[in-house]
Amino acid sequence: MRIMSYTFYLLPFILFTLSIIGIVINRTNILLVLICFEMMLLSIILLFLFGTYFLNNDIGQLGSIFIMTVAASESAIGLSILIGFSKIKGSVAIRFLNLLKG
């Protein structure tokens, strides 16, 4: 078991807080909200990988691969909805999202 240092957990914490701040500050552009959400998932992946390194097991790597697949599918679905929305409305503003209701 390696000596655990809390400085390795500083980078994922900073990324997570920056992504939350990005979502709170910019509520008008859907694309930037999706990018901030992907940055959140990246910080969680980094946290799992650092934990895997310190605990000498492969469970965190398996979890990070699972999170990457969920992030990729979420990104693909979100971007396809975004492309359809921009073709309909001509803008990617969040205030027009109620047009997507069926």
Backbone as numpy.savetxt, mean C-alpha at the origin, in Angstrom:
# Nx Ny Nz CAx CAy CAz Cx Cy Cz
19.79 -16.81 17.02 18.95 -15.63 17.02 19.84 -14.39 17.02
19.54 -13.49 16.12 20.32 -12.26 16.01 19.87 -11.25 17.05
20.74 -10.32 17.34 20.38 -9.26 18.29 19.40 -8.33 17.61
18.27 -8.12 18.23 17.20 -7.32 17.64 17.48 -5.84 17.86
17.48 -5.09 16.79 17.68 -3.66 16.87 16.40 -2.96 16.41
15.99 -1.99 17.16 14.75 -1.29 16.83 14.92 -0.27 15.73
16.17 -0.01 15.33 16.38 0.95 14.24 15.93 0.38 12.91
15.89 -0.96 12.78 15.40 -1.54 11.54 13.90 -1.34 11.38
13.20 -1.18 12.47 11.76 -0.99 12.41 11.38 0.47 12.21
12.37 1.34 12.16 12.10 2.77 11.97 11.67 3.07 10.53
12.30 2.43 9.54 11.95 2.68 8.14 10.52 2.27 7.81
10.06 1.06 8.18 8.65 0.75 7.91 7.68 1.67 8.64
8.03 2.07 9.85 7.16 3.00 10.58 7.07 4.34 9.88
8.20 4.85 9.39 8.20 6.13 8.68 7.40 6.02 7.38
7.57 4.92 6.64 6.81 4.73 5.40 5.30 4.65 5.67
4.95 3.94 6.73 3.53 3.80 7.07 2.91 5.14 7.45
3.62 5.92 8.28 3.07 7.22 8.68 3.01 8.18 7.50
4.00 8.14 6.61 3.96 9.02 5.44 2.79 8.66 4.52
2.50 7.38 4.40 1.38 6.99 3.55 0.04 7.39 4.17
-0.08 7.29 5.49 -1.31 7.75 6.14 -1.46 9.26 5.99
-0.38 9.99 6.16 -0.41 11.44 5.98 -0.77 11.79 4.53
-0.23 11.03 3.58 -0.56 11.26 2.16 -2.02 11.04 1.86
-2.62 10.02 2.49 -4.05 9.77 2.27 -4.89 10.86 2.91
-4.51 11.29 4.10 -5.29 12.31 4.81 -5.19 13.66 4.10
-3.99 14.02 3.65 -3.81 15.34 3.03 -4.44 15.39 1.64
-4.20 14.37 0.83 -4.70 14.40 -0.55 -5.91 13.50 -0.68
-7.06 14.06 -0.57 -8.30 13.31 -0.73 -8.99 13.62 -2.05
-8.30 14.24 -2.98 -8.96 14.63 -4.22 -8.57 13.74 -5.40
-7.41 13.13 -5.38 -6.92 12.36 -6.51 -6.88 10.88 -6.15
-7.60 10.07 -6.91 -7.68 8.64 -6.62 -6.33 7.97 -6.84
-5.59 8.39 -7.83 -4.31 7.77 -8.15 -3.32 7.93 -7.00
-3.26 9.10 -6.41 -2.35 9.30 -5.29 -2.77 8.52 -4.05
-4.07 8.34 -3.86 -4.55 7.52 -2.75 -4.15 6.07 -2.96
-4.24 5.57 -4.19 -3.81 4.21 -4.48 -2.31 4.04 -4.27
-1.52 5.04 -4.65 -0.08 4.98 -4.45 0.25 4.97 -2.96
-0.44 5.77 -2.18 -0.21 5.77 -0.73 -0.61 4.45 -0.09
-1.67 3.84 -0.60 -2.08 2.54 -0.07 -1.05 1.47 -0.42
-0.47 1.54 -1.62 0.58 0.60 -1.99 1.83 0.82 -1.13
2.11 2.06 -0.77 3.24 2.34 0.10 3.00 1.78 1.50
1.75 1.79 1.95 1.40 1.16 3.22 1.70 -0.33 3.20
1.29 -0.98 2.12 1.54 -2.42 2.00 3.04 -2.71 1.90
3.79 -1.83 1.25 5.24 -1.99 1.18 5.87 -1.90 2.56
5.39 -1.01 3.38 5.96 -0.89 4.73 5.65 -2.13 5.56
4.48 -2.72 5.37 4.16 -3.96 6.09 5.03 -5.11 5.60
5.31 -5.16 4.30 6.20 -6.18 3.76 7.60 -6.03 4.35
8.09 -4.81 4.42 9.41 -4.58 5.02 9.45 -5.00 6.48
8.39 -4.73 7.20 8.31 -5.13 8.59 8.36 -6.65 8.74
7.64 -7.36 7.89 7.69 -8.82 7.92 9.07 -9.34 7.57
9.72 -8.73 6.58 11.04 -9.21 6.19 12.10 -8.95 7.26
12.02 -7.81 7.91 12.95 -7.55 9.02 12.72 -8.52 10.18
11.45 -8.81 10.46 11.16 -9.78 11.50 11.65 -11.17 11.14
11.56 -11.53 9.87 12.07 -12.81 9.41 13.58 -12.89 9.57
14.25 -11.80 9.28 15.70 -11.77 9.39 16.13 -11.97 10.84
15.45 -11.33 11.76 15.86 -11.41 13.16 15.44 -12.72 13.83
14.35 -13.32 13.40 13.87 -14.53 14.05 14.34 -15.82 13.38
15.03 -15.72 12.25 15.57 -16.87 11.52 14.50 -17.88 11.12
13.36 -17.40 10.65 12.36 -18.32 10.10 11.84 -17.75 8.78
11.12 -18.58 8.07 10.66 -18.19 6.73 9.18 -17.84 6.68
8.54 -17.74 7.80 7.11 -17.42 7.83 6.87 -16.00 7.32
7.74 -15.08 7.69 7.58 -13.69 7.25 7.75 -13.54 5.75
8.63 -14.34 5.16 8.80 -14.29 3.71 7.54 -14.80 3.01
6.95 -15.83 3.55 5.70 -16.35 2.99 4.59 -15.31 3.11
4.52 -14.64 4.26 3.52 -13.59 4.44 3.75 -12.41 3.52
5.02 -12.06 3.30 5.30 -10.93 2.42 4.96 -11.26 0.97
5.16 -12.51 0.55 4.76 -12.91 -0.80 3.24 -12.84 -0.94
2.53 -13.26 0.09 1.07 -13.17 0.07 0.61 -11.72 -0.02
1.24 -10.85 0.75 0.87 -9.43 0.72 1.19 -8.82 -0.64
2.30 -9.24 -1.27 2.63 -8.72 -2.60 1.60 -9.14 -3.64
1.10 -10.37 -3.55 0.08 -10.80 -4.52 -1.23 -10.06 -4.30
-1.59 -9.82 -3.05 -2.80 -9.05 -2.77 -2.63 -7.61 -3.27
-1.44 -7.04 -3.07 -1.19 -5.67 -3.53 -1.22 -5.57 -5.05
-0.69 -6.59 -5.72 -0.69 -6.57 -7.18 -2.11 -6.68 -7.73
-2.91 -7.55 -7.14 -4.29 -7.68 -7.62 -5.11 -6.43 -7.30
-4.88 -5.85 -6.13 -5.58 -4.61 -5.77 -5.18 -3.48 -6.70
-3.91 -3.44 -7.04 -3.44 -2.39 -7.95 -4.02 -2.56 -9.35
-4.07 -3.79 -9.83 -4.61 -4.03 -11.17 -6.10 -3.68 -11.24
-6.85 -4.10 -10.24 -8.29 -3.81 -10.22 -8.53 -2.31 -10.06
-7.79 -1.69 -9.15 -7.96 -0.25 -8.93 -7.59 0.58 -10.14
-6.52 0.21 -10.82 -6.13 0.97 -12.01 -7.09 0.74 -13.17
-7.66 -0.45 -13.29 -8.64 -0.66 -14.36 -9.91 0.14 -14.09
-10.34 0.20 -12.84 -11.49 1.04 -12.49 -11.16 2.51 -12.74
-9.94 2.90 -12.43 -9.51 4.28 -12.64 -9.51 4.65 -14.12
-9.07 3.74 -14.98 -9.07 4.01 -16.43 -10.50 4.14 -16.95
-11.38 3.25 -16.51 -12.78 3.36 -16.92 -13.42 4.64 -16.42
-13.10 5.01 -15.20 -13.65 6.24 -14.62 -13.15 7.47 -15.35
-11.86 7.46 -15.72 -11.34 8.64 -16.42 -11.89 8.74 -17.84
-12.23 7.60 -18.45 -12.86 7.67 -19.78 -14.28 8.20 -19.70
-14.98 7.86 -18.62 -16.37 8.33 -18.46 -16.40 9.81 -18.10
-15.65 10.19 -17.08 -15.75 11.54 -16.53 -14.67 12.48 -17.05
-13.50 11.97 -17.40 -12.42 12.83 -17.87 -11.53 13.32 -16.75
-11.79 12.93 -15.52 -10.98 13.34 -14.39 -10.91 12.18 -13.40
-9.95 12.25 -12.49 -9.79 11.19 -11.50 -10.03 11.73 -10.09
-10.98 12.63 -9.97 -11.29 13.22 -8.67 -12.19 12.28 -7.86
-11.98 12.24 -6.57 -12.74 11.36 -5.69 -14.18 11.84 -5.54
-14.42 13.13 -5.69 -15.78 13.65 -5.48 -16.78 13.14 -6.52
-16.28 12.58 -7.63 -17.17 12.04 -8.67 -17.33 10.52 -8.56
-16.89 9.93 -7.47 -16.95 8.47 -7.32 -18.37 7.95 -7.21
-19.33 8.77 -6.84 -20.71 8.29 -6.72 -21.29 7.96 -8.10
-20.61 8.35 -9.18 -21.07 7.98 -10.52 -20.86 6.51 -10.80
-19.98 5.85 -10.04 -19.71 4.43 -10.26 -20.75 3.52 -9.64
-21.66 4.08 -8.85 -22.69 3.24 -8.25 -23.65 2.75 -9.32
-24.12 1.52 -9.15 -24.96 0.88 -10.16 -26.37 1.20 -10.10
